[in-house]
Amino acid sequence: EDVGEFDGKLPRYGSKDIMRKKKHGTSEEAVMRDLRWGCDRELADKICNFNRHFAEHAGYFAKTKWLSEVGEAETTYFDSVTGKPLFIAPR
C-alpha cells in the first residue's frame, strides 16, 4: 500500500490500515512460491501475512543459502509477495 512520499525522517511509519485484515492475512496474496536462497515459503508466509510481532528465529538465515550466494556484491532484495524491488545492499 502506498504510504506517500518519503520525507527523509526515520523511522517511517505507515497508517494502521496497512495491517488491516485482507484476503490473505494482512496481504492480498500469499508469498511467491519460489523464494530465493531456499527460504521456507510456509515460514515466510506466516511472518509476512499472519504476524504482528516477530520475524524469523535468530540464526534462521544461516539455514538458507543466503550466506554462500550473496557474498559482497550488491544484491537487490524483493518483496516476497509482490516481487517489487525494495532495496539494494550493500550500498
Disulfide bonds with the S-S distance in Angstrom:
none
